[in-house]
């Protein structure tokens, strides 16, 4: 029997803080066509028809418990209890019904994560009216409103909300039709608008009857995809998708039901992980969700640290950059450690893969500072699946592991371009894209499985019961001019891990060229320290300094020492001075890089990389 690769770490639970994690066996079959099918043998338990049933239940059982809170300008936390939120949701829902909003004229929310956003979202859910949260990068923070214009034209909203009317005035002027009602909390929207207080003052009359008519197939919200290959598509997210996925989460992580979970979270609600997965965990399990106005950036992470010294989460979610910043902060701050680890049960990461170097550093700090490791969990999910399909509840602990299917999620692995594409079927999978019948038809195979475009492989082909490893996005892979196929995902992960802590992200170039080249987004703060130059040094000077160039030259040597051919050998590298642009779509507000768009927007740099016309290009040595 083939043994696990030496880089794979199986779990030694004695080193981890005890926590209940699901572990049902998985049924695994293969067919004559070479496809594999995986499914949990654990049946999915009962779940409600409406997500707001959890709000009603919470208002009855623990009316004064905090559902959501956010820090005010004066530094105090503003709390909304389950009872208060239900009252506000009923009022907002009635106001939306009075205005005739529907799936054809939904509610669009331009603001980021705030209590007002949640009031409107739950009000819409309670009344059975779909809503669409839009990333602030496409609204208030944007100067190019092309993407928001597409959203508005595609959805035809009956109401658009912005917490700060002034911040969104330009976007509203550029995109909102004159007949669409604008609702704001404060500021000046630049046109006639309705105060949110007016909606909150509505007297419930018919909203409870409307709520009773909401069923599992009622559309809960529209979530736009990232649009990495075409214009973003609006994913139809139903009540059943949200509720079924939360039940799948609960059975995968029974700890959520052992005590009410407490979350402190910044992940954007315009994405499925923050808005469906994380908010849903708190609501579904009677927990509390604290809005974190910090971000995983050098400028804003101090806000997260301040919040973590006051709020002790039971589960913590972040993107890899956030985990790296937090690991460094925990290593230096005993007070933060004491509070952060006091109630902690589970870590999760999302948005991108956590490098093995960052993973090991987090494990080391956890064990050193609190005497125990905390289980680091991940999985595979997407907007179209509400979002979770697999979880790392299996016996393996390592970067890149995405685990085993959750209860009720059927996984089919089909060979595409030499890899296994993961396809999914179950109650958590979307019915389709809104007003896009051809895109919907193309998204499903002949058996009704959603084609994810994600590639996976078995941890050990001889022991498929161990679960799956992420193997990149099939659409990102390409061929060199020689016809050699380059697998982008694994190469990118290897470069980031080997280059830690000096690399933020990497874009792999080489389509129809003779060799692989890398566009590297460096971590400028780390490179500045390495350079030995002062804090006022220009970015170009930092990246051109001898210590920085020497480090990345040695990285090329290290990468190519283990390369097995042109599909993994890196011939050239260019360090980029300009960070990835969120407003241009190169990076999502979760931190994920759009490889295709970076290559398109920086085509001149790609040419310079291969022509050798830039002094910054590093070349591999023969």
N, C-alpha and C positions, 0 to 999 in steps of 0.2 A: 504493500500500500504506500502511495506517495505521501511523504511527510509534509507538514506545513512549511512554507518558506521560512528561512531563518529570521526574516524581518517581521514575521507575524507573532504577536504576543497573545497567547491565550490568557484568559482571566484567572488571576489568583485573588479570589474574592476576600481573602483574609486581609488584604491590604486596603480594602475599600470600605467606606462608611456603609453600613447596612441600609438597603433600600429595596423595596419590592419592585421587581422588573419581570415582565411576562416572559415565559419560556416554553410556549406550546410547540410541539413537534411540527415539522413542515412536511407536507406530502410533495414528492418530487418525481416527475415522470418525464420521459423523452419519447419522441415519436420518430417515425421512419424518415421524416423530412429533416431531422436534425434539430427540431425545436424542443425546448425544455419548458415545462410547466411547473410552477411552484405555488403552493397555497397552504396557509396555516390550517391545521386540523382543529383549531379552536373556533367554534361558532361565534358569530357576532351577537352580543347581547342586545336587549331591547333598547331603543333610543327614541327620543321624542320626535314628533312630526315637525315641530317648530323650535328654533333655537331660543326664542323668547319664552318658551315654557320653563327654561332654566331660570330666567329672570323672575317669572311669576313664582316659581317654587322658592327661590331665594328670598323674595319679599315676604313670603309666608313663614318660612322656617327661621330665617335670621335677618329680619328686616333692617336692623341697624348696623350690620356688618358692612364694611367698606367694599364696594364693588370696584370703584375706580377713584384715583386721586392724582392730583398734579400740583406741583409747587407753584405758588403764586409769586408775583413780583416782590412781595414783601418777605419772601422766604418761607412762609408758612404753607403747609399742605392743605389744599382744598379737597375735601372728601365728598363723594357721593355714595350713599348707601344703596342697598338693593331696593328698599322701599322708595327712596327718592327717585332712583332711576326708573323704576316702573311707572311712577306718577308722571314723570317727564316724558317717558316714551309714549304713554297713552295720550298725553296732550299733543305732542308732536305728530303722532300718527293720525290723530283727528284732524289736525291742521292740513296735513298732506292729503287726506281723503277729501276734505272740503275743497281743495284746489284741483281735484280730479287727476292727480298724478297716477301713473300706471307704468307697466313695462314699456309701453310706447312713449311715455313721457316721464322718465324716471327722475330721481333726485341725483344731482351731481355735487360732490363735496370736494372743493379745491384745497381745503386746509389740511395741514398735517395732523399729527396725533395731539388731540386736546379733548377736554371734557365735552365741549360743545359738539365736536365731531361725533363722539360716542352717543350723545343724546339724540342727535339726528339719525344716526345709523340704527340705533335700537328702536326709535320711533318708526322708521320706515319698515324695519323687520316686523315689528308688532302689527302694523297695518297691512302687511303683505305687499308693500310697494318697493320695487327694486331701487337700490342706490348704487352709485359708482364713486368710490374714492379715487381721486386723482393725485398723483405725486406733485408736491410743491415744485419740483424741478420743471414740471410742465406748465405751471401756473404762475404763482407769485414770484418765483425765482428766475423765471425764464424771460429772455428778451426775444427769442424766436418762438412764436406761438403756433408753428406748423402742426406739432403733435396735438396740442389742445384743440386746435381747429378740427382736426380729424376726429377726435373724441366727441366733440359737440355735434358735428354733422352726423356721425355714425349713430349716436344714441338718441338724438333729439330730446334733450332733457326738458322737463316742464319747470324745473327749479334748479338754480345753481346757488350753492352756499359757500361763503368765505368768512372765516372768523374775523379776519382783518380786511375790511373792504379796501382800505388804502393800498395794502400790499398787493392786492389782486386787481386793482382798478385797470391797469394797462391790459392785463390778460382778458378781463371782462369786456373791455372796449373792443378788443381785437376779435373776440370769438363768440360772445353771447348775443343771440338775436334779440331784437327789441321786445319781442313778445314773451320772453322768458323771465319769470320773476327772479329777482336777485335778493337773497337773504344774507344779512351780515350780523355779526355780533357787535362790532364797533368799527370805527374808521369811516372813510368816505369812499364809496364804490365808484364815484364819478357819474352815477345815474340814479334814478329812483330805486330805492331798495326798501325791503321790509326788515325790521329788527327781529332778531331771533326771539327776543322776549315775547313778541306777539304770538309766535307759534307755541311757545311754552305756556302761554296764558289760555290757549284753546281749551274749551270745556268738553271732555269726552262725552259723546252721544252714541255714535255708531261704531266706534273703533273696536270695542270688545267683540261685537258681532263679526266685524271684518277679520279680527284676529282668529276667531273660531273657524273661519272659512279658509285660513291659510293651511296648506297641506304640504306634504313632502316634496311635491314637484313645483311648488310655487318658487318663482325666481327670487332669491334673497338679494343678490347683488351681481353687478358686472365688474369683472376685474380685467384690465387690459394686460396683454402679454408685453414682454419687453420689446418686441418688434426687431429681433436681431437679424432677421432675414428679409422681412417685408414690413408693411405698416402693421402696427399693433392690432391684434384681434381682441374682441370683447368676449371673454369667457363667461358663459352662463353658469352661475353658481347657484344651485338650488338649496332649499332648506334641508333636503335629505342629504345632500353632499356634506354640508357643514355638520349636521348632527351625527351622521354615520362616521365621519372622520374623527369626531371627538370621542365617540364610543370606541373606535379602533385605538385611539391614543390611550384611553383609560385602561383598556385591557392589555395594551403593551406596557403601560407604566401604572400599575395598580396603586403606586404611591400617591398619585394624584387624588385618589379617593380615600386614602388613609387619613389625611388631614387637608383642610382647605389650602390649596397652593397659593403662594405669594410670589408675584412677579414684579420685577422692576425692569422695564423694557423700553427701548427706543426704536425698535425695528418698525419701519413705516407701514401704516395700515393700508396704503395703496398697493401693497404686495400681499400675497397670500400668507406668507409665513408670519408676518407681524399681525395683520388684521384678521385672518381666519384662524390660524393655528394658535397663536399666543393669547390673543384676547379670548378666543374660544375656550382655551384651557381654564382660564380664570372663571369665566361665566358658567361653563358646563359643570364644573366641580365645586361651585360655591366659594371660589377663591377671591383674591383681591389683586387688582392690576394697578401698579403705580407707573405713571407715565414718566419716562426719563427724558429730559430735554438735552441730555448729553449726547455726544456722538463719538465714534471711534476715530477721532482726529487729535492731533497734538494740541489744538486750540480748545476743543470742547470736551475732552475726556475728563477734565477736572470736575465738570458738573456731575458726571456719572459717579466719580469717586466720592464726592460730597454726598450724593444721594445714597450710596451704598453704606455710608457710615451712619445713616439714619434708618434705612429700610433693610431688613434682613430677608432676602428672598429664600424660598425653598427650592426654586429651580431658576437657573439663569441661562439666558439665550444671548448669543452674540455672533457676529461674523468673525472670521479669523483675525483681522486687524484689531478688533476689540479685545479678543482674547489675549493677543500679544501685549497690548497696552496694559490690560488688567494684570497679567502675569508679572510684568515689571513693577506695577504699583504694589501688588501684594508682597513682592519680594522686599520692598523698601519700607512698608508701612504696617507695623504691628497692630495699630488700632484698626485699620481697615481689615486686616486679616481676622481679628477677633470677631468683628461684627459680620463680615461677609460669610464666614464659615459657620456661624453659630447655628443656623437653621438649614443649611444647604444640603440638598439631597441629590440633585442631578445637574449636570452641565449639558448644554446643547450648543451646537454651532450650525450655522446655515449660511447660504449665499455663495459659498465657495468652500473648497476643501481646506481643512486645517493641516498645515504641513506637519510632518513627523517631528521636526525640530521644535515647533511651537507646542505640539502635543506633549512631547517629553518634558519641556520646560514647565508647562502647566502642572503635569503630574508631580514633578519634583517640588515645586513650590507648595502644592497642596499637602504633600506628605511631610514636608519640612515644617510648614507653618501651622498645620492643624493636626498633624499626627496620623492622618488618614488621607487616602486618595478619594476623589469624588468621581463616580462613573461619568465618563464623557460619552454622550450619546449623539448619534447622527442618523441619517436615513436618506432616502431618495423620495423626492416629491416635487410637485410642480403646480402651477396655477390650475391646470385642467383637472387636477385630482384632489383639490380642496384642503390641504396639499399632499398629505402623507400616504405613501404606499409601502415602504419598507422601513424597518428600524433595526438598529444595531443591538438587538436583544440576544443575539447569538453568542457563542463562546469565544469570539475573537475581539481583540482590542488593538486597533491600529488605524493610522491615517488612511483614508481611501475606502475603508470598509463601510458598506451601506446596509449590510445585514440581511434580514429575512422578511418576508411579507407579513404585514399586519393581518389580524383576523378579517376575513371577508374580501381581502384584496387578492385577486388572481393575477399572477405574473406569468407572462409568456416571453420566452427569450427566442428571438428569431435571427438567423444569420443575415446580416446586411453589410456588404462591403468588407467581409472578413471579420466582422465583429458581431457580438450578440446585442441586438437592440432590445431594450426592455419595453414591454407593452403591458397595459394594465386594464383590468375590468373589475367592476364592483360598484356598490352603491355610492361611492365617493367620487366617481368619475363623471365629468360633465356630460350633459346631453348634446352639447355642441357650442359653436361660436354664434354670437348674436348677429342675425342678418347676414350670414355668410355661409350659405348652403354648400358651396363647393369646397370651401376650406374645412367645413365639418365633415363632409364625405371623405376628404383626403386624410383626415386625422385618425380614422378608424380602419382597421383591417376587416377582412371578410367575416371574422367571428365576433366583431364588436369590441375588440381590444383597442385601447387608445395607443397610438404610436408615439412614444415619448421623444424619440430622437436621441435618447441617452443610451450609451453603450455600457454594458456591464460584463464582468467575467466572474467565474467562480474563484473564491479564495484558493481552493484546491480542487481541480477537476476530478480527482479521485474521491473527494469527500464533499459532494455538492451540498450536503446538509449543513455545512459550516456557513454557507451564505455567499453573498455577492460583494464584489469590489466595483467601484465606479471606474469606468474605462473611457471617459471623455464623451464629448458630443460628436455624433457621427457627422453632422453637417460641418463641423470645424476641421475634420480631417481632410487631407489633400494629398496629391501626388507630386513628387518632384519630376523634373523633365525626363528623368530616367525611367519613370513609371513606378518608382518606389513609393509605397504608401506611408505617409507620416501620421502617426497617432498623436494628436495634439494634446489631449487631456493628460495622459501619463507623463509626457515630456515636460509640459508646463509645470506639473506638480513636482517633478524631480528637480527642475531648475529653481523653483521657489524654495524648496526645502534645502537644497545644497547651498543656496545663496543667502540663507537667513543669517542675520536679521537685516540685510542691506537691500532686499528686494521687496517691493510692494506687490507687483504683478508683472506678468510677462505675456507678450503677444508673439506667437510663432509665425514667422514668414517663410516663404519658399515655394509658393504655388507655381508650378511649371518652371521652376528654376533648378539649378544644378545642386543646390545645397540648402541646408536649413540656416536661417538667420533669426536672431531674437531682437525684438524691441523691448527694452527693459524699463519699467517704471521703478526707479530706485526709491528707497525710503530716504528722503533727503536729510532728515534729522540724524539718522544713523550714519549716513555718508559724511555729513558735516563733522561729526565727532571723529570719524575715521580719518578724515582729511587733515586734521590738526589745524585747520584755518579758523579764524575767528567767527563769531556768530553773525557778523555783518558780511561775510564773504558771499559773492555772487554764486548762484547755482552753477553756472558754467565753470567757474573756477573750482568749485568743490568737486564736480564730476571729472574735471581735467587733472586734478591733483594726483601726484604719483602714488600715494597710498591707496586711493580709490581705484585707479586704473590697475594697479598691481593686484588688488583683491579680485577684480572681475577677470583679469587675465588668468589668474590662478583658478578661478571658477571654470573657465573654459577648459583648462587642462584637466581639472577634476571630472567634469562632465564627459569629456571625450575619452578619458581613461577607461570608462566603463561602457562606452558606446559600442554597439555591435555591428554598425554599418551606417550607411548614409541616412537611414531612417531615424537614427538617434544621435548622429554626430552633428555638433553645432560648429559651423565654420566661421560665423561672425556675430557680433553683438554691438548694439548701439544703446547707450544710456540716454534716456529722454529727459530733457529739462522741463518740459511742460507736463504737469500731472494730467491724468485722464479727466475728461470733461463730463460732468453729470448733465449739464444743460444740453450738450451736443449728443448725448446718448452713449458716449463711450463707456460710461460707468453708471450702473444703477445706484440709487440712493442706499442700497444695501452693500454696495462695494463690488458687485460682480462686473467683470470686464466684458464688453461686447467686442470680441476678436475681429469680426468682419468689419465693423464700423471703424475701429482704430486703424486697420489696414487701409481702408478707403480714405479716411480723413488725413492720414499721414503717408499717403502714397509717395510723396516727394522724399520723405525720410527713408522709406523702403528702398527707393531707387538709390539714394545716397549710401545706404547700407551695403547694397550689392555692387555699386560702382566704386566704392571706396573713396568717394569724393569728400566725405566728412572726416575731419581729423579725429573725431570721437569714436570712430569705428575700431573695435577690437577684433583681431583676427586670430583664429586658431593656429597654433604652430604645428608644423608637419611632424 
